[in-house]
Amino acid sequence: MKDYEMVIGLEVHCELSTESKIFCGCSTKFGGAPNTHVCEVCSGMPGTLPTLNKRVVEFAVKAGLALNCEITRNNKFDRKNYFYPDLPKAYQISQLYLPICRNGHVDIETSNGRKSIGIHEIHMEEDAGKLIHDEETGMTKVDFNRCGVPLLEIVSEPDFRSAEEVTAYLAKLRDTMQYLGVSDCKMQEGSMRADVNLSVRVRGAEEYGTRTEMKNIASFKAIERAIEYERERQIDLIEEGGTVVQETRRWDDEKEYTYAMRSKEDAQDYKYFPDPDLMPVSISEEYLESIRASLPELADKKRERYVSEMGLTEYDADIITGSVALVKIFEQAGQKAGNFKDAANWILTDLLKFFNDAQTTPEDKPFDGDKLGTIIKMVNDGKVNRKSGKKILAAVFEEDVDPEKYADENGLAQVSDASAIEPAIRKVIDANPKAVGEYLAGNTKNIQFLIGQSMRELRGKADPMAVKDILEKLLAELK
């Protein structure tokens, strides 16, 4: 069999985190009852006029700058005409001729090293509704809540040659959009969706093969599986003497195969023309510079700073910067405790376990980083021991309690006063003559047993180092 390579381009749709839709005032909040976030404008009633949401332009410019794009100073909207049940106007307002961002790139890291992926364009557009298929009744219902939710469509160049490159690029886009505050990119809620355009060709050939498009795949793992399946399907078809048809295909994640939906349309099929109801968008130099100045520190820069300035390992920094919510917790906790390395250790050792056990994420369950910082400071200052600190952290995670108040009310304050510790240790020495005798005879390992018994006698409230020092002093007196 010939040696084939894949050629892949991506169209990634990111729903923007605006409070209202792109051309009307309806809510963009996810999860509302069907057809409750709809008005005359987004449902396409005759005689209505769209009004552009200024925040959508701001978010588009932010994304374009962060993704190294040229910003189109004078851009406009176009109508993309097609009929589909969840598109009530029978056209979508998008940007074909003058998209707001062009000619960008994203640098990714894979097992084969660093690679730059070109971004052909980014354009603003409105989302369609959602079809809900009821298997019990065989009916299909339409929820128009999503109609008019603002989207950025990020169109790459056909620069991908593997599924690994695709997922690395998508992870980079997701991180960038989240750090910018432009989109939450929750694939499980449909706020980040990827269309995969894939073809195969004999390695070394210059001409592209015939491509297929796989629509709206909703997880990184599903995208990897879909790419590998479609690659093998096209190669097998060519090897058997068949011809790949340009078409749109649907990926069935349960059955793990693609199937044809419709023939793939080209731009002329949509009969694009400038939207007559919307003015062109003009972006001034002053506006552009104000957006540029507002850009936050992105994941790559944070990762470098955490390693170089805060002493984190690259692995730890990579995990923390992989979540915007976790970054916020980390920076709050480190600032409050005055120790960023300890903050990272507590987060990676303890806090993430609580999130995993609760089957949730920092994005979905708010957590106060200041309270974690307070706990770390209490432990480092000797007010509570590490074990008690973990108990307090659990209470903060579950009930959002005040750490210091919880420690006082539950008797978790650490005992470090020798006058309170010494009587308990003397009691342990008297109760364990065999262990004491062996220690005095040279079996120094028994000190750990005696420390453990002393901590139990003190109900875990004592400073372990203070217990060890006092125990060694009292045992020395017996020699």
VEXKOL-732315 format. One record per residue (C-alpha): residue number from 1; residue in three letters; y, x, z; chain. Coordinates in Angstrom, 2 decimals, padded with zeros to 5 digits. Layout:
<pts>
   n res       y       x       z chain
 NUM ALA       Y       X       Z     A
...
</pts>
This chain:
<pts>
   n res       y       x       z chain
   1 MET  000.00  000.00  000.00     A
   2 LYS  003.54  001.17 -000.73     A
   3 ASP  005.85  002.31  002.04     A
   4 TYR  008.37 -000.48  002.66     A
   5 GLU  011.52 -000.57  004.74     A
   6 MET  013.46 -003.53  006.08     A
   7 VAL  017.11 -004.17  005.34     A
   8 ILE  018.72 -006.52  007.86     A
   9 GLY  022.16 -008.00  008.30     A
  10 LEU  023.20 -010.28  011.15     A
  11 GLU  025.52 -013.24  011.53     A
  12 VAL  026.16 -013.69  015.24     A
  13 HIS  027.88 -016.82  016.56     A
  14 CYS  029.59 -016.55  019.96     A
  15 GLU  030.99 -019.69  021.56     A
  16 LEU  034.32 -018.83  023.15     A
  17 SER  035.03 -019.36  026.84     A
  18 THR  038.09 -021.53  026.33     A
  19 GLU  038.54 -024.66  028.42     A
  20 SER  039.25 -026.83  025.40     A
  21 LYS  038.01 -026.98  021.82     A
  22 ILE  039.50 -025.15  018.87     A
  23 PHE  041.44 -028.06  017.33     A
  24 CYS  041.67 -030.68  020.12     A
  25 GLY  041.89 -030.99  023.90     A
  26 CYS  038.25 -031.95  024.59     A
  27 SER  036.33 -029.99  027.20     A
  28 THR  034.00 -027.19  026.12     A
  29 LYS  031.99 -027.34  029.36     A
  30 PHE  028.25 -027.01  028.83     A
  31 GLY  025.84 -029.66  030.06     A
  32 GLY  027.90 -032.86  029.95     A
  33 ALA  026.26 -036.20  029.25     A
  34 PRO  025.75 -036.66  025.47     A
  35 ASN  028.85 -037.67  023.51     A
  36 THR  031.23 -037.55  026.50     A
  37 HIS  033.30 -034.52  025.36     A
  38 VAL  034.38 -036.11  022.10     A
  39 CYS  037.64 -037.50  020.71     A
  40 GLU  038.97 -038.79  017.40     A
  41 VAL  039.77 -035.26  016.16     A
  42 CYS  036.46 -033.49  016.80     A
  43 SER  034.45 -036.51  015.73     A
  44 GLY  036.25 -036.53  012.37     A
  45 MET  037.97 -039.92  012.48     A
  46 PRO  040.18 -040.65  009.43     A
  47 GLY  043.87 -039.87  009.83     A
  48 THR  043.50 -037.34  012.66     A
  49 LEU  045.07 -033.88  012.48     A
  50 PRO  043.82 -030.62  014.05     A
  51 THR  046.01 -028.44  016.29     A
  52 LEU  044.96 -024.79  016.66     A
  53 ASN  044.15 -023.58  020.19     A
  54 LYS  046.23 -020.41  020.65     A
  55 ARG  043.69 -018.95  023.09     A
  56 VAL  041.09 -018.85  020.29     A
  57 VAL  043.35 -016.51  018.29     A
  58 GLU  043.86 -014.33  021.37     A
  59 PHE  040.11 -014.06  021.95     A
  60 ALA  039.45 -013.28  018.29     A
  61 VAL  042.01 -010.46  018.30     A
  62 LYS  040.57 -009.07  021.54     A
  63 ALA  037.08 -009.05  020.07     A
  64 GLY  038.29 -007.46  016.85     A
  65 LEU  040.11 -004.65  018.63     A
  66 ALA  037.16 -003.96  020.94     A
  67 LEU  034.84 -003.81  017.90     A
  68 ASN  037.10 -001.37  016.03     A
  69 CYS  038.21 -003.89  013.40     A
  70 GLU  041.33 -004.16  011.29     A
  71 ILE  043.29 -007.27  012.30     A
  72 THR  044.39 -009.43  009.38     A
  73 ARG  048.09 -010.05  010.04     A
  74 ASN  048.25 -013.16  007.86     A
  75 ASN  045.03 -015.15  007.91     A
  76 LYS  044.21 -018.79  007.31     A
  77 PHE  041.56 -021.48  007.67     A
  78 ASP  039.34 -022.91  004.94     A
  79 ARG  037.13 -025.96  004.66     A
  80 LYS  033.40 -025.37  004.20     A
  81 ASN  032.07 -028.58  002.69     A
  82 TYR  028.54 -029.78  003.35     A
  83 PHE  026.81 -032.81  004.79     A
  84 TYR  024.62 -032.55  007.85     A
  85 PRO  023.97 -035.24  010.49     A
  86 ASP  025.64 -033.27  013.31     A
  87 LEU  028.78 -032.50  011.28     A
  88 PRO  030.73 -035.78  011.37     A
  89 LYS  033.59 -034.67  009.07     A
  90 ALA  031.13 -033.49  006.39     A
  91 TYR  033.02 -030.19  006.41     A
  92 GLN  033.49 -027.31  008.83     A
  93 ILE  036.80 -025.55  009.37     A
  94 SER  036.13 -021.82  009.02     A
  95 GLN  037.64 -018.71  007.41     A
  96 LEU  036.31 -017.40  004.10     A
  97 TYR  039.12 -015.79  002.18     A
  98 LEU  041.25 -014.23  004.94     A
  99 PRO  039.17 -013.78  008.13     A
 100 ILE  041.05 -012.61  011.20     A
 101 CYS  039.10 -009.33  011.62     A
 102 ARG  037.55 -006.98  009.07     A
 103 ASN  035.99 -003.54  008.61     A
 104 GLY  034.86 -002.77  012.15     A
 105 HIS  031.87 -000.96  013.61     A
 106 VAL  029.66 -000.80  016.70     A
 107 ASP  027.86  002.35  017.86     A
 108 ILE  024.36  001.77  019.24     A
 109 GLU  021.72  003.95  020.90     A
 110 THR  018.02  003.63  020.06     A
 111 SER  014.93  005.81  020.39     A
 112 ASN  016.02  007.40  017.10     A
 113 GLY  019.43  008.36  018.47     A
 114 ARG  022.96  007.12  017.87     A
 115 LYS  023.88  004.95  014.87     A
 116 SER  027.01  003.17  013.70     A
 117 ILE  026.60 -000.44  012.51     A
 118 GLY  029.33 -001.76  010.23     A
 119 ILE  031.03 -005.10  010.89     A
 120 HIS  032.05 -006.75  007.63     A
 121 GLU  034.22 -009.40  009.25     A
 122 ILE  034.84 -011.67  012.21     A
 123 HIS  036.11 -015.16  011.57     A
 124 MET  037.12 -018.14  013.67     A
 125 GLU  035.44 -021.49  013.12     A
 126 GLU  034.35 -024.68  014.83     A
 127 ASP  030.82 -025.40  015.99     A
 128 ALA  028.77 -028.38  014.83     A
 129 GLY  027.01 -030.89  017.07     A
 130 LYS  023.41 -030.80  018.17     A
 131 LEU  020.38 -032.72  016.97     A
 132 ILE  017.94 -033.77  019.68     A
 133 HIS  014.43 -034.52  018.47     A
 134 ASP  012.48 -036.97  020.65     A
 135 GLU  008.78 -036.28  020.08     A
 136 GLU  007.68 -039.40  021.94     A
 137 THR  009.63 -041.85  019.80     A
 138 GLY  009.85 -039.75  016.65     A
 139 MET  013.61 -040.35  016.64     A
 140 THR  016.38 -037.80  016.19     A
 141 LYS  019.58 -038.34  018.16     A
 142 VAL  022.92 -036.62  017.76     A
 143 ASP  025.06 -035.17  020.55     A
 144 PHE  028.59 -034.44  019.31     A
 145 ASN  029.78 -032.67  022.50     A
 146 ARG  029.52 -029.28  020.81     A
 147 CYS  031.52 -030.35  017.73     A
 148 GLY  034.74 -028.37  017.66     A
 149 VAL  033.74 -025.82  020.29     A
 150 PRO  035.39 -022.58  019.10     A
 151 LEU  033.17 -019.90  017.61     A
 152 LEU  033.57 -016.34  016.49     A
 153 GLU  031.14 -015.47  013.72     A
 154 ILE  030.54 -011.72  013.66     A
 155 VAL  029.09 -010.67  010.30     A
 156 SER  027.51 -007.23  010.14     A
 157 GLU  026.87 -005.02  007.17     A
 158 PRO  023.19 -004.77  006.12     A
 159 ASP  022.79 -001.59  008.17     A
 160 PHE  019.76 -002.40  010.33     A
 161 ARG  016.35 -000.93  009.59     A
 162 SER  014.36 -002.01  012.67     A
 163 ALA  014.10 -004.74  015.29     A
 164 GLU  015.06 -002.16  017.93     A
 165 GLU  018.38 -001.55  016.18     A
 166 VAL  019.01 -005.30  015.99     A
 167 THR  018.44 -005.89  019.71     A
 168 ALA  020.51 -002.82  020.66     A
 169 TYR  023.39 -004.17  018.56     A
 170 LEU  023.09 -007.68  020.03     A
 171 ALA  023.06 -006.25  023.56     A
 172 LYS  026.20 -004.25  022.74     A
 173 LEU  027.94 -007.34  021.33     A
 174 ARG  026.92 -009.43  024.36     A
 175 ASP  028.22 -006.82  026.81     A
 176 THR  031.49 -006.45  024.91     A
 177 MET  032.16 -010.20  024.71     A
 178 GLN  031.34 -010.66  028.40     A
 179 TYR  033.54 -007.76  029.55     A
 180 LEU  036.42 -009.11  027.46     A
 181 GLY  035.95 -012.56  029.02     A
 182 VAL  035.75 -013.95  025.49     A
 183 SER  032.27 -015.52  025.76     A
 184 ASP  029.56 -015.80  028.39     A
 185 CYS  026.98 -015.17  025.61     A
 186 LYS  024.25 -017.18  027.36     A
 187 MET  021.61 -017.40  024.67     A
 188 GLN  019.66 -019.98  026.69     A
 189 GLU  022.68 -022.31  026.45     A
 190 GLY  023.33 -021.55  022.78     A
 191 SER  026.63 -019.76  023.37     A
 192 MET  025.28 -016.72  021.52     A
 193 ARG  023.09 -017.31  018.47     A
 194 ALA  021.95 -014.95  015.75     A
 195 ASP  021.07 -015.59  012.10     A
 196 VAL  018.88 -012.80  010.73     A
 197 ASN  019.11 -011.97  007.01     A
 198 LEU  016.09 -009.84  006.13     A
 199 SER  014.65 -008.30  002.99     A
 200 VAL  012.19 -005.51  002.27     A
 201 ARG  012.19 -002.82 -000.39     A
 202 VAL  010.19  000.27 -001.21     A
 203 ARG  011.55  003.10  000.90     A
 204 GLY  014.03  005.13 -001.13     A
 205 ALA  014.95  002.28 -003.51     A
 206 GLU  018.64  001.60 -003.97     A
 207 GLU  018.52 -002.11 -004.81     A
 208 TYR  018.07 -004.67 -002.06     A
 209 GLY  015.13 -007.04 -002.10     A
 210 THR  015.49 -010.83 -002.01     A
 211 ARG  016.58 -011.85  001.47     A
 212 THR  015.69 -014.77  003.66     A
 213 GLU  017.77 -016.07  006.53     A
 214 MET  016.30 -017.04  009.90     A
 215 LYS  018.69 -019.36  011.74     A
 216 ASN  019.86 -019.60  015.35     A
 217 ILE  017.22 -017.55  017.14     A
 218 ALA  017.91 -017.84  020.85     A
 219 SER  016.50 -014.77  022.63     A
 220 PHE  016.15 -011.04  022.04     A
 221 LYS  012.35 -011.18  022.31     A
 222 ALA  012.16 -014.07  019.85     A
 223 ILE  014.37 -012.15  017.43     A
 224 GLU  012.08 -009.10  017.64     A
 225 ARG  009.00 -011.23  017.00     A
 226 ALA  010.65 -013.13  014.15     A
 227 ILE  011.72 -009.89  012.44     A
 228 GLU  008.27 -008.36  012.63     A
 229 TYR  006.62 -011.55  011.36     A
 230 GLU  009.02 -012.01  008.45     A
 231 ARG  008.71 -008.35  007.49     A
 232 GLU  004.93 -008.63  007.26     A
 233 ARG  005.13 -011.98  005.43     A
 234 GLN  007.41 -010.58  002.73     A
 235 ILE  005.39 -007.39  002.28     A
 236 ASP  002.13 -009.33  002.02     A
 237 LEU  003.70 -011.69 -000.51     A
 238 ILE  004.95 -008.83 -002.70     A
 239 GLU  001.66 -006.92 -002.47     A
 240 GLU -000.21 -010.04 -003.61     A
 241 GLY  002.01 -010.28 -006.69     A
 242 GLY  004.21 -013.08 -005.40     A
 243 THR  007.99 -013.37 -005.26     A
 244 VAL  010.19 -013.71 -002.19     A
 245 VAL  012.42 -016.79 -002.47     A
 246 GLN  015.98 -016.73 -001.16     A
 247 GLU  015.87 -019.45  001.45     A
 248 THR  016.70 -020.40  005.02     A
 249 ARG  013.68 -020.29  007.33     A
 250 ARG  013.12 -021.54  010.87     A
 251 TRP  011.36 -019.41  013.49     A
 252 ASP  008.83 -021.30  015.63     A
 253 ASP  008.62 -019.24  018.81     A
 254 GLU  005.58 -021.05  020.19     A
 255 LYS  003.47 -020.68  017.03     A
 256 GLU  005.14 -017.35  016.17     A
 257 TYR  005.77 -017.91  012.48     A
 258 THR  008.63 -018.79  010.12     A
 259 TYR  008.68 -021.75  007.76     A
 260 ALA  011.04 -022.81  004.99     A
 261 MET  013.90 -025.18  005.81     A
 262 ARG  016.00 -025.23  002.64     A
 263 SER  017.08 -023.03 -000.24     A
 264 LYS  019.72 -020.51  000.76     A
 265 GLU  023.21 -021.56 -000.24     A
 266 ASP  025.89 -019.26 -001.61     A
 267 ALA  029.64 -019.56 -001.02     A
 268 GLN  030.20 -021.58 -004.19     A
 269 ASP  027.78 -024.24 -002.94     A
 270 TYR  030.16 -025.05 -000.10     A
 271 LYS  033.20 -025.60 -002.34     A
 272 TYR  035.55 -023.75  000.00     A
 273 PHE  039.26 -024.46 -000.24     A
 274 PRO  042.24 -023.78  002.07     A
 275 ASP  042.51 -026.35  004.86     A
 276 PRO  045.60 -028.43  004.06     A
 277 ASP  046.16 -029.51  007.67     A
 278 LEU  046.45 -026.05  009.26     A
 279 MET  049.24 -023.51  008.82     A
 280 PRO  048.38 -019.85  008.16     A
 281 VAL  048.12 -017.69  011.29     A
 282 SER  050.65 -014.84  011.38     A
 283 ILE  050.08 -012.03  013.89     A
 284 SER  053.07 -009.88  014.76     A
 285 GLU  052.98 -006.23  015.80     A
 286 GLU  054.32 -007.16  019.25     A
 287 TYR  051.58 -009.74  019.77     A
 288 LEU  048.92 -007.31  018.62     A
 289 GLU  050.13 -004.58  020.98     A
 290 SER  050.27 -007.01  023.91     A
 291 ILE  046.62 -007.91  023.32     A
 292 ARG  045.68 -004.25  022.95     A
 293 ALA  047.36 -003.44  026.27     A
 294 SER  045.41 -006.21  028.02     A
 295 LEU  041.95 -004.99  027.00     A
 296 PRO  039.75 -004.24  030.03     A
 297 GLU  037.56 -001.20  030.59     A
 298 LEU  034.33 -001.84  028.66     A
 299 ALA  030.74 -001.05  029.62     A
 300 ASP  030.50  002.40  028.01     A
 301 LYS  033.61  003.69  029.76     A
 302 LYS  032.58  002.18  033.08     A
 303 ARG  029.14  003.77  032.79     A
 304 GLU  030.68  007.20  032.18     A
 305 ARG  033.11  006.79  035.10     A
 306 TYR  030.43  005.62  037.52     A
 307 VAL  028.39  008.74  036.77     A
 308 SER  031.22  011.29  036.68     A
 309 GLU  033.45  009.94  039.47     A
 310 MET  031.13  007.98  041.77     A
 311 GLY  027.98  010.06  041.63     A
 312 LEU  025.64  007.36  040.30     A
 313 THR  022.65  008.33  038.20     A
 314 GLU  022.78  007.31  034.55     A
 315 TYR  019.91  004.89  035.21     A
 316 ASP  021.70  003.18  038.12     A
 317 ALA  024.99  003.04  036.22     A
 318 ASP  023.21  001.51  033.21     A
 319 ILE  021.68 -001.28  035.32     A
 320 ILE  024.94 -002.14  037.09     A
 321 THR  027.09 -002.12  033.93     A
 322 GLY  024.54 -004.36  032.21     A
 323 SER  026.06 -007.34  034.04     A
 324 VAL  029.76 -008.12  034.34     A
 325 ALA  029.09 -010.09  037.53     A
 326 LEU  027.16 -007.17  039.02     A
 327 VAL  030.01 -004.79  038.16     A
 328 LYS  032.39 -007.04  040.09     A
 329 ILE  030.08 -007.08  043.12     A
 330 PHE  029.63 -003.30  042.94     A
 331 GLU  033.33 -002.51  042.71     A
 332 GLN  034.25 -004.95  045.49     A
 333 ALA  031.50 -003.65  047.78     A
 334 GLY  032.23  000.01  047.10     A
 335 GLN  035.94 -000.47  047.70     A
 336 LYS  035.37 -002.38  050.94     A
 337 ALA  032.76  000.06  052.29     A
 338 GLY  034.59  003.15  051.06     A
 339 ASN  031.33  004.38  049.58     A
 340 PHE  030.34  003.49  046.02     A
 341 LYS  027.02  005.39  046.12     A
 342 ASP  025.88  003.32  049.11     A
 343 ALA  027.06  000.15  047.36     A
 344 ALA  024.88  000.99  044.35     A
 345 ASN  021.86  001.70  046.58     A
 346 TRP  022.19 -001.60  048.44     A
 347 ILE  022.62 -003.54  045.20     A
 348 LEU  019.68 -001.95  043.40     A
 349 THR  017.34 -001.81  046.41     A
 350 ASP  018.08 -005.09  048.18     A
 351 LEU  020.51 -007.45  046.47     A
 352 LEU  018.79 -007.56  043.08     A
 353 LYS  015.50 -008.36  044.84     A
 354 PHE  017.14 -011.43  046.40     A
 355 PHE  018.34 -012.54  042.94     A
 356 ASN  014.88 -011.96  041.43     A
 357 ASP  013.09 -013.80  044.25     A
 358 ALA  015.48 -016.73  043.84     A
 359 GLN  014.89 -016.65  040.06     A
 360 THR  018.60 -016.52  039.36     A
 361 THR  021.20 -014.00  038.22     A
 362 PRO  024.59 -012.72  039.45     A
 363 GLU  026.16 -014.72  036.60     A
 364 ASP  024.60 -017.98  037.79     A
 365 LYS  024.90 -017.53  041.57     A
 366 PRO  028.28 -016.32  042.88     A
 367 PHE  028.09 -013.52  045.46     A
 368 ASP  030.99 -012.01  047.41     A
 369 GLY  031.01 -008.23  046.96     A
 370 ASP  033.47 -007.85  049.85     A
 371 LYS  030.82 -009.21  052.22     A
 372 LEU  028.28 -006.69  050.97     A
 373 GLY  030.88 -003.97  051.56     A
 374 THR  031.39 -005.24  055.11     A
 375 ILE  027.63 -005.04  055.79     A
 376 ILE  027.45 -001.49  054.40     A
 377 LYS  030.38 -000.46  056.60     A
 378 MET  028.79 -002.07  059.67     A
 379 VAL  025.60 -000.05  059.06     A
 380 ASN  027.43  003.20  058.32     A
 381 ASP  029.61  002.76  061.43     A
 382 GLY  026.52  002.20  063.61     A
 383 LYS  027.39 -001.39  064.49     A
 384 VAL  024.06 -002.66  063.13     A
 385 ASN  020.99 -000.81  061.91     A
 386 ARG  019.64 -000.92  058.37     A
 387 LYS  017.01 -003.55  059.19     A
 388 SER  019.59 -005.85  060.74     A
 389 GLY  021.93 -005.19  057.83     A
 390 LYS  019.27 -006.50  055.47     A
 391 LYS  018.90 -009.66  057.61     A
 392 ILE  022.64 -010.20  057.42     A
 393 LEU  022.58 -009.65  053.64     A
 394 ALA  019.87 -012.31  053.31     A
 395 ALA  022.02 -014.78  055.28     A
 396 VAL  025.06 -013.99  053.14     A
 397 PHE  023.01 -014.47  049.96     A
 398 GLU  021.52 -017.79  051.10     A
 399 GLU  024.38 -019.32  053.11     A
 400 ASP  027.49 -017.22  052.36     A
 401 VAL  028.03 -016.50  056.09     A
 402 ASP  030.61 -014.15  057.57     A
 403 PRO  028.67 -010.88  058.18     A
 404 GLU  030.37 -009.81  061.42     A
 405 LYS  030.30 -013.29  062.93     A
 406 TYR  026.63 -013.73  061.96     A
 407 ALA  025.72 -010.39  063.58     A
 408 ASP  027.44 -011.40  066.85     A
 409 GLU  025.96 -014.91  066.94     A
 410 ASN  022.42 -013.66  066.28     A
 411 GLY  022.45 -010.67  068.61     A
 412 LEU  022.11 -008.11  065.83     A
 413 ALA  024.72 -005.67  067.12     A
 414 GLN  023.23 -002.21  067.49     A
 415 VAL  022.87 -000.66  070.94     A
 416 SER  024.03  002.96  071.01     A
 417 ASP  025.04  003.33  074.64     A
 418 ALA  022.64  005.80  076.32     A
 419 SER  022.84  003.89  079.60     A
 420 ALA  021.36  000.83  077.84     A
 421 ILE  018.77  002.74  075.81     A
 422 GLU  017.40  005.17  078.42     A
 423 PRO  015.75  002.63  080.77     A
 424 ALA  013.78  001.13  077.87     A
 425 ILE  012.60  004.57  076.74     A
 426 ARG  011.50  005.51  080.27     A
 427 LYS  009.46  002.30  080.34     A
 428 VAL  007.77  003.29  077.05     A
 429 ILE  007.00  006.77  078.37     A
 430 ASP  005.42  005.33  081.51     A
 431 ALA  003.36  002.81  079.46     A
 432 ASN  001.95  005.41  077.05     A
 433 PRO  000.68  008.41  079.07     A
 434 LYS -001.92  009.41  076.45     A
 435 ALA  000.61  009.64  073.60     A
 436 VAL  003.06  011.46  075.85     A
 437 GLY  000.38  013.91  077.00     A
 438 GLU -000.68  014.68  073.42     A
 439 TYR  002.97  015.23  072.43     A
 440 LEU  003.49  017.62  075.31     A
 441 ALA  000.27  019.41  074.31     A
 442 GLY  001.76  020.10  070.87     A
 443 ASN  000.98  017.01  068.75     A
 444 THR  004.59  016.40  067.75     A
 445 LYS  003.61  013.62  065.30     A
 446 ASN  003.30  011.31  068.30     A
 447 ILE  007.08  011.22  068.53     A
 448 GLN  007.10  008.66  065.69     A
 449 PHE  004.77  006.37  067.63     A
 450 LEU  006.95  006.64  070.73     A
 451 ILE  010.12  005.97  068.69     A
 452 GLY  008.49  002.87  067.22     A
 453 GLN  007.48  001.60  070.67     A
 454 SER  011.01  002.26  071.95     A
 455 MET  012.57  000.35  069.05     A
 456 ARG  010.22 -002.54  069.73     A
 457 GLU  011.17 -002.50  073.41     A
 458 LEU  014.82 -002.58  072.38     A
 459 ARG  014.04 -005.41  069.89     A
 460 GLY  015.20 -003.32  066.95     A
 461 LYS  018.81 -003.28  068.10     A
 462 ALA  019.15  000.39  068.97     A
 463 ASP  020.38  003.21  066.77     A
 464 PRO  017.15  005.01  065.71     A
 465 MET  018.85  008.41  065.86     A
 466 ALA  020.12  007.72  069.37     A
 467 VAL  016.63  006.63  070.41     A
 468 LYS  015.11  009.82  068.98     A
 469 ASP  017.67  012.05  070.72     A
 470 ILE  017.22  010.40  074.12     A
 471 LEU  013.42  010.30  073.78     A
 472 GLU  013.27  014.03  072.96     A
 473 LYS  015.55  014.78  075.90     A
 474 LEU  013.40  012.81  078.36     A
 475 LEU  010.16  014.31  077.03     A
 476 ALA  011.61  017.79  077.32     A
 477 GLU  012.27  017.12  081.01     A
 478 LEU  008.52  016.47  081.48     A
 479 LYS  007.44  019.88  080.16     A
</pts>
